[in-house]
């Protein structure tokens, strides 16, 4: 029996043409990209449903691509409303949107509906939800606790990859890359750099299997961080530049985070002016200045305060410690309290700037403030950095602030 015409996949040339009629907000003389349309839809969702949490309906360039290829014809009601507003359409039909089951009455297909119990879709959905939970576990209970769950889930995903239907394999591979990158970060927090690099390489391998720009960029970003931490700033710059090749395909907070990392790596090589320009540019994409993904998505931590903390770190690398202290004094209060590792890291940077400014008493006082926060965050990486700072200022043990910090540091480490 021939298929009904409405059930056959055909490109949505109407919607594609509507997008190409809109100018790009960032590239003069060019049309709006799929990523820019996705950003505009997310902004419209917030405006239409003011006061409601609509993050579950946020979209990205991949979703727009599916619409234009005709793979989706009937998004959720909220997404259709946002699309109509952005593209200036009066009705869904004006964008060639319709329910594939419209001949059967009022039933509509909502691509935000819950997956069928026991299905592969449900399995992937639950694994994705578990990833968000583990991100929160890292914030609340520390990387060691979260890592146990991540490793268990990676083992489960590895088994599922052997039997998942081919059509759903890309979704599961992407999730594998996401978990592997999380394992890389958690090991980095635990100061286990070799294991962190292993998981970064695995994340990049999985992302490469499905040519996923988001996970490839993010794993490359993580690689840049690891090279910088291990004292290879030139390699860190190369990896940061490689990640930025995917810039136009990434969410706004990710674009900000990539610029911050590139800036920090450049500052470590002595390219201080270029670093400051990148940090200025990063503010355009800060997570607290644009609608973005829910808490826990890649780059969601990259707020204006986080960017300015890294400006302070770059100023310290430029041997301008007094300026670094001023910037950090303003930036630190803007870091969300739940981001314990970011807060402790910022305090370490301020303490290091005081040490560079030949203020060992203030360095010790600031580091002493960071110590219990780093301990509660269970970040061995920051505790190791504080120990290195303690060794550097130990020649000033006659100062009571230095002596008190070193005594507590000995107990903590």
N, C-alpha and C positions, 0 to 999 in steps of 0.2 A: 504494500500500500504506500503510495507516495506521501512524503512528509508535507504537512501544512506549511505554506510559505512563511508563516510567522515563526515557525520553530527552526528555520534554517539560519545559519550564521552568515550575515553579510555586513560589510563595513557600514558604519554610520557616517556617511559622508556629510550629512546635514550638520551634525554636531561638530565634526572636524572643521567644516567651513566656518561655523560660528566662532570657534576658537581662533582660527586664523584671521578673522576680521578684527580681533581685539589687539591693541598694541601691547608690546611687552613693557612692563613697568620698570625694567632695569636695563633693557638693551634697545636704545633708540633706533627706530627704523625697522625693527623686527616685530614679528607677531608674537603673541603670548605663547609660551611653551607649555607643555603638559604639566610640568612642575609648577609653573606660575599659575596655571588654571587651578591646580589642586590647592595651592595656597589661598587663592581667591575664594574657592568654595568653602574652605575651612573658616575663613574670615566671615563669609556670609552666614554660615551656620551659627557662629557666635552671635552675630547681629540679629538673626531671625529668632533664635531661641535664647535670648538674653536671660540670664538668671538660671539657666538649666545647664547641666553637664552634658555636652554633646560630643565629648572626645571620642566616644565609641563610633561616631559617624565620620570622623576625620578621614580624609582620603590622601592619596599620594599620586605620583605620576603614573604608576603602574595601573591604578584603578581607572584613570582617564584613558590610558591606552586600551584597556579592555572595552571601555565604552565605545571608543572610536573604531575598534576592530569589530564591533558588533557582538562581542562575547557576552556582554551584559546589555539588556534592553530595559530593565525595570529596576533601577536602584530604589533604596528606601525612600519613603515620602519626604523625609528631611533633606536627603541629598538631592532629590529632584527639585525641591523648593530652592535650594541654594544654587543649583545649576541654572534654573530659570532666571534667578535674580542676576547672576553674574553675566550670563549670555544674553540677557534682555529678551527672553522668550515669554510669551503670554501663557502658553500651554505646553504640556509634555510633548504633544504631537508636533509642535513647532521645532522640537529637537529630535524628532523621529524616535521618541521613547514610548514604549508601550509594553503591556504585559504579554508575554508569549502565550499565556493561558486565558487571554481575554475572551475567547469564544465560549469559555465554560462558565461565565457568570462573573460574580464579583471577586473571585479569588485572584490575589495578586502575589507576585514573587518578590520577597524582600531579601536582598542579599545580606542583610544584617541579622537574619533569623538565626535562632539557635540550631546547631547541627543535630542531625538525627542521632539518638542514643545508640551506642554500639558501633557507629560508623567510623571509617577512617578519618572523616572530617572532624568528628568529635575528639578522636585521639589527638590529632594535631592541634585542635583548639585547646584542649586541656594542657598539653605540653607547653603551648604558648602562654597560657595563663599561669602555669607553674613557673615559667621563666620570670614573669613580672613579680611573683611572690618571692622568688629567690633574690631578686634585686633588692627588694625591701628588707629581706633577711640580712643582707650584707650591711645595710644601713643600721639595722637595729641590733644585730647580734655579732656582727663582724665577719670578715672574709673566710675565716676557718670554718665557721658554722655553715655559711652559704655554700662553700666549695663542696662540702659533703653531698649536698643535694644536687649540685650541678654535675658532679662526677657520676652520681647514680643515674641521672637523667641522660647523660651522654651514653652510658652503657645501654640503657633502654632504647635510645634512638638508634644506636649502632645495630641492634638486633632488628628493629622495625625496618631499617633501610633494606634489609634482605628480602622483605616480603611485601613492602608497600606497592600498591598499583602504580604503574608507570606514570599515569596522569597526575598523581599526587606526589610523586617523588620530588619534584622541585621544591614544593612547600616544605617537605620534611628535611631535605638537604639544607635549605636556608635556615631552618630551625636548628639543625646540627651546627651550622656555622655560627649562629647566634650564641648557642650554649658554649661552643669552643672558645669564642672570643671572651665570654664572661669568665671562663676558666682561666684564660690568659690574664685578665685583669685581677682576679682574686689571688692568683699566685704571685703576681707583681706586688699586690698589697702585703702578701706574706713574705716578701723579699726573696722569693724563690724564682730567680730570673731565668734559669735554664728551663724549668717546667713551663714558665710563662711563655717563653719563645716557642716551645713545642706546640702549645695550644694555639698560638697566633698563626703558626705555619699551617696547622690543621684547619683553622677557620678560613684561611685564604684558599686552601686547596678545595674545601667544600664550596666556598663562594664561587671559585673559578669553574667548578663543574656545571653550574647553572648560569654563569655569566651575570651574577647578581652585583650591580654596581654599589648598592648600599653596604652590603657586608664586605665586599672587596675593599671599599674605601675605609671602612671602620677597622678592619683587621690591619690594613696598612698603616692607619693612624696609630693603632696600638703598637705596631712594630717600630714606628718612629719614636714613640715614648720609651720603648725598651732600649733602643740604641742610645738615646739621650741619657737615660739613667745609668747605662753601663759605660758612659764616658766616650761615646763616639758621635759627636755632634754633626760631623759631615754626613755620616750615614743617616742620622736622624733627619737632616734637611732633605736628603734624597727621598726618603720614605714619605715625608710630609708632602713634598711636591708631587709624588706619585698618587697619593690619596686625593689631592686637589684636582687631579684630572677628571674626577667624577663629580666635580662641584655642582654642576647644573642639575644633576639628577638626585640631589640629596635634600633632606629637610633643612629648614633654616637653622635650628640649633646645631645640627651636625656641621653645617658650613661654618658656623661660628667656632666650634671646637677645633676644626681642622686648621683654621687660621691662627688660633691661639697656639696650637702645637707647632705650627710652622714658625711662628714668631719666636717662640721659646728656643727652638733649635737654631734659628738664625742668630739670636742674641748670644748663644753659646759659642758661635763661630766668629763673633765680633761684628756682625752685620746689624748694628743697633738701630740705625734709622729705618731700615727695611722692616725690622721687627715692630717698631712703634707704628708704622703705617698699617701693618697687618692687624694689629690690635685695634686701631681706630676703625678699620673696615669690619672687624668681627662684631662690633656693636650693632651693625645693621641687622645681624642675624641672631642676636642674643635671644635665649629661650624666654626671657621675661618681657620681650618687646614685640613678639610676634606670636600668633596662635601656633601651637606646635603639637607634638604628640603627648600622650599622657605621661605622667611621672614614671620614670624608669626606661623610657625609650632612649635610643642613642642620642647623646648630646643634650638631654633635658636638663642636665646640671649646669650647662654653659650659660649662666646668667651674666648680667652686666658686672655684678660683683666678682664673679669668677674671672672674667676677662681682666678686670683691674688688678686682681691679685697677681695674675701673670705679668701684668705690666710692672708691678713692683718687683717681681722676680727678675724680669729683664733689665730693669734699671739697676738692680744689684749687680747683675752680670756686667753691666756697662760701667761699673765702679762709680755709681752715683747713689750711694746708700742713703743719704739724707732725703733725696727725692723719693727713693723707694719707700722709706718709712712713712712719708707723708701720704703717698698713694695707698699704702696698705692700711694705714689708720682709717682712711675713708672707706676702703673696700670691704674690710673684714666684717663690719656690722651688717652688710648686705647679703652675706652668705646664709642660706637657710640653716637653722639650727640642726635640722635632721641630717644635714650633710656633714657628719662629724669628721670624716677624713679630710674633706676640703677645708674645713675650719681649722683643724690641727695643722694641716700643711701650710695654710696661710700664716698662722702664728709662727711656724718654724721659719718661713721666709722673712718675716719681720724680725725675728730673733737674729737670724743670720745677717740681716742688714744692720742691726745694731752692733753686732760684732765687727762687721766691716767698717763701721763708723767709729770704731774704738770706744764703744760704750758697753763694756762687758757686764756691768751691773744690770742695764736694761735688757741686754741679750739674755741673761740668765732669768730675769723676771718674766720675760715673754715666753721663753722656752718652758719655764716652770708651769705657766698657764696652759701651754699646749700639752704637757706631759699626761695629765689625767684624761684629757680628751682623746689623745692617741691611744691610751691604754684601754679606754672604754670602746673605742672603735676597733681595737685589736689589730691595728695596722703595724705590722713589724717593720714595714718600709719607713714609716715616719718615726718610729721609735729608734730605728737605726740612724736616721738623719739627726735626730736629737742627740744620740750618743756621740756622733761625730762632732757636733757643735760643742758638746760638753768637753770633749777632748781638746778642742781648739781653745776654749776659754779657761781650761783647768789651771793655767799659769796664774790666774787671778783668784786663787782659792782664799786669799786673805779677805776678799769681799764677802760679806754675809749672804748676799743674794746668790752669788756663784756657789758658795759652799752649800747652801740649802738646796739649790737645784741639783748639784752633783750627788748629794746624799739621797735625794728622792729618785734620781736617775738610776743609781746603783740598785735600788730595790725594784724598780720597774723593769730593768733589763737583766 
